[in-house]
């Protein structure tokens, strides 16, 4: 168990790659080769954090868009 945690913490910490993987995941399109590369290089903790942040941004953006549309119609 400790060896697994140490191995995960040694992975490359490229935040741009993490955001790219999360964006592809939100849209639901990802090729198998890219998925396997992501699983080998991305830190799972950073992936979870980026996924939560991306979901929050998506929800806030949709709520803001809905409020803008409703206010422009009245």
C-alpha positions in Angstrom: 0.0 0.0 0.0 2.7 2.5 0.9 4.7 1.6 -2.2 1.6 2.4 -4.3 1.2 5.8 -2.6 4.8 6.6 -3.2 4.6 5.6 -6.9 1.5 7.9 -7.3 3.2 10.8 -5.7 6.2 10.5 -8.1 4.1 10.9 -11.3 4.6 14.0 -13.4 2.7 17.0 -12.1 1.7 18.7 -15.3 -1.5 20.7 -14.5 -2.2 21.5 -18.2 -2.3 17.8 -19.0 -4.6 17.2 -16.1 -7.0 19.9 -17.2 -6.9 18.5 -20.8 -7.8 15.1 -19.5 -10.7 16.5 -17.4 -12.0 18.5 -20.4 -12.0 15.4 -22.6 -13.8 13.5 -19.8 -16.5 16.2 -19.5 -17.2 16.0 -23.2 -17.2 12.2 -23.1 -14.7 11.8 -25.9 -11.3 10.2 -25.4 -9.3 7.8 -27.4 -7.9 4.6 -25.8 -4.3 5.5 -26.3 -4.7 8.9 -24.7 -6.6 7.4 -21.8 -3.8 4.9 -21.1 -1.2 7.7 -21.3 -3.2 9.8 -18.9 -3.5 6.9 -16.4 0.2 6.3 -16.5 1.3 10.0 -16.1 -1.3 11.9 -14.2 -1.5 12.2 -10.5 -4.9 10.9 -9.3 -5.2 13.5 -6.5 -4.7 16.3 -9.0 -7.1 14.7 -11.4 -9.8 14.6 -8.7 -9.3 18.2 -7.7 -9.3 19.4 -11.3 -12.5 17.4 -12.0 -14.3 19.0 -9.0 -13.1 22.5 -10.1 -14.2 21.9 -13.7 -17.6 20.7 -12.5 -18.1 23.7 -10.4 -17.1 26.0 -13.2 -19.5 24.2 -15.6 -22.4 24.5 -13.2 -21.8 28.2 -12.4 -21.5 28.9 -16.1 -24.7 27.2 -16.9 -26.5 29.0 -14.0 -25.2 32.3 -15.2 -26.2 31.6 -18.8 -29.7 30.6 -17.6 -30.1 33.7 -15.5 -28.9 35.9 -18.4 -31.4 34.3 -20.8 -34.3 34.6 -18.4 -33.5 38.3 -17.7 -33.1 39.1 -21.4 -36.5 37.7 -22.2 -38.4 39.8 -19.7 
